[in-house]
Amino acid sequence: MRPSRILKNLSSRLLNSSVVVPLPIQSTFNQRLTKNLNTLQSLEAPCINTTNCLFHLLDVSTATQDLAQESLRNVSLQDSDREIVEEYLEGNAALLDVCNRLLDKVDNIGKYVELVRISIHSLEFCKFDQPINPMALARAKQGLNSCDSFERKCKEMMTKSNSGLKKLSVKFAQCMTNSQITSTRKQRYFGSELDEILNGSSVVTTMLFDILSVALSFKSKHKLNTTQSGSTASSSAWLHPLHELQMKIKEEKEKNNGDNMFFSEFQRIFRLTQSLSQKLKTQSQNDVIMMVAELKRSCEEVDEGLKSFEGKIKELYRFLISIRMSLLGTLSSLA
C-alpha cells in the first residue's frame, strides 16, 4: 500500500528540516554564577547608582569570588594548566590594584565631604531674615573654593589611576563581543572547567568594578566598556544579566548627556555645594540657611555609606588575595 501524499510531504519536511542542536550542559559554577547575577536584574534606573545598589554590586562581586574559591577546590590542576593560571594571576594582580584605587576614590570623596563640612560650619549660626556675617561669608567662600580645587585635583588623579582597570575591561569586553572570533575566544576563555571558573570570575568582577569606578569617579566622561549578550556561546548564561545591567547604566548616562554618574547621595552634596556658591554671591540668607541644613544632613549620610564601601572593598580584596595565594601554592607544587 502506497503512502498517502500527506505522509510523503510530512516525511519530506522532517527530513529537510534543520537539525535541532541540544542546549549545552551548564556546569555547577555556571548555574550558580548565573543565579547570583540574575539578582542584578532588579536594579532599575534612576535608582541604579544609589548607595544600596552599589553595595549590591560589591556583594555580587564578593559572592562571585567566594564561588570561584569554592569551585577551585574541586578542580585538580595539571602542569598543562600553568599558562591559564599565570594569565589569571596577572589579571588578579590588576584587580587587587583596582581595589586599592577604589579605596583611594572612597577616601577622596570622604576628604571632599570633610571640606564641605568645614566650609558650611561658619554658616550654621546664620539666622533667618538677618544678614550673613561678613567673616562667616568669607570663610565659607574660601572653603568652597578649596572644594573646587580638590575636585580638579581628583579629576587629574583619576585619569592616571584608571589605566589598569581600563585595560582589563577592554580586554574582556573585546573577548565577549567580537563575533568573528567567537568560537576561538570561547575555547580559549571557557574551554574547560578551570578556564570557566578563573575567567568567568575575572570577567564579572572586572565589569562590576568598571561600573563602581564610574560611580565613584569625579571624572564625568569615564567610558563604560560593555559586553554583548549572546555573542559568545550560550553556555555562558551569566553574561546576559551582566550585559543588561551595563546597558541600563549606559542608557542612564546618555540620558544625562554624559554627565557625572556619581552615586546619587554624593551627587546631591556636589550639586548643593555648587548651588550654595551661587547663593553666597547674592547673599540670599534664607536660601543659604536651608541649603546648609540639607548639606549637613547629606554629609552625615554619605559618611556612613563611605564606611560601608571601605569595608566591602576590603572584604573583596581578601577573597582575591586568598585565591591568589592558593593558586601560587598549587603552581609551586607542580614545579
Secondary structure as the mmCIF struct_conf table of DSSP 4:
data_model
#
loop_
_struct_conf.conf_type_id
_struct_conf.id
_struct_conf.beg_label_comp_id
_struct_conf.beg_label_asym_id
_struct_conf.beg_label_seq_id
_struct_conf.end_label_comp_id
_struct_conf.end_label_asym_id
_struct_conf.end_label_seq_id
HELX_LH_PP_P HELX_LH_PP_P1 ARG A 2 SER A 4
HELX_RH_AL_P HELX_RH_AL_P1 ARG A 5 ASN A 16
BEND BEND1 SER A 17 SER A 17
HELX_LH_PP_P HELX_LH_PP_P2 SER A 18 SER A 27
HELX_RH_AL_P HELX_RH_AL_P2 THR A 28 ASN A 38
HELX_RH_3T_P HELX_RH_3T_P1 THR A 39 SER A 42
TURN_TY1_P TURN_TY1_P1 ALA A 45 PRO A 46
HELX_RH_3T_P HELX_RH_3T_P2 CYS A 47 ASN A 49
BEND BEND2 THR A 50 THR A 50
HELX_RH_AL_P HELX_RH_AL_P3 THR A 51 LEU A 72
TURN_TY1_P TURN_TY1_P2 ARG A 73 ASN A 74
HELX_RH_3T_P HELX_RH_3T_P3 ASP A 79 ASP A 81
HELX_RH_AL_P HELX_RH_AL_P4 ARG A 82 HIS A 121
TURN_TY1_P TURN_TY1_P3 SER A 122 PHE A 125
TURN_TY1_P TURN_TY1_P4 PHE A 128 ASP A 129
BEND BEND3 GLN A 130 GLN A 130
HELX_LH_PP_P HELX_LH_PP_P3 PRO A 131 ASN A 133
HELX_RH_AL_P HELX_RH_AL_P5 PRO A 134 SER A 161
TURN_TY1_P TURN_TY1_P5 ASN A 162 ASN A 162
HELX_RH_AL_P HELX_RH_AL_P6 SER A 163 THR A 177
HELX_RH_3T_P HELX_RH_3T_P4 SER A 179 ILE A 181
HELX_RH_AL_P HELX_RH_AL_P7 THR A 182 PHE A 190
BEND BEND4 GLY A 191 SER A 192
HELX_RH_AL_P HELX_RH_AL_P8 GLU A 193 ALA A 215
TURN_TY1_P TURN_TY1_P6 LEU A 216 LEU A 216
BEND BEND5 PHE A 218 PHE A 218
TURN_TY1_P TURN_TY1_P7 SER A 220 LYS A 221
HELX_LH_PP_P HELX_LH_PP_P4 HIS A 222 ASN A 225
TURN_TY1_P TURN_TY1_P8 SER A 229 GLY A 230
BEND BEND6 SER A 231 THR A 232
TURN_TY1_P TURN_TY1_P9 SER A 234 SER A 235
TURN_TY1_P TURN_TY1_P10 ALA A 237 TRP A 238
HELX_RH_AL_P HELX_RH_AL_P9 LEU A 239 LYS A 255
TURN_TY1_P TURN_TY1_P11 ASN A 256 GLY A 258
HELX_RH_AL_P HELX_RH_AL_P10 SER A 264 THR A 282
TURN_TY1_P TURN_TY1_P12 GLN A 283 GLN A 283
HELX_RH_AL_P HELX_RH_AL_P11 GLN A 285 LEU A 334
#
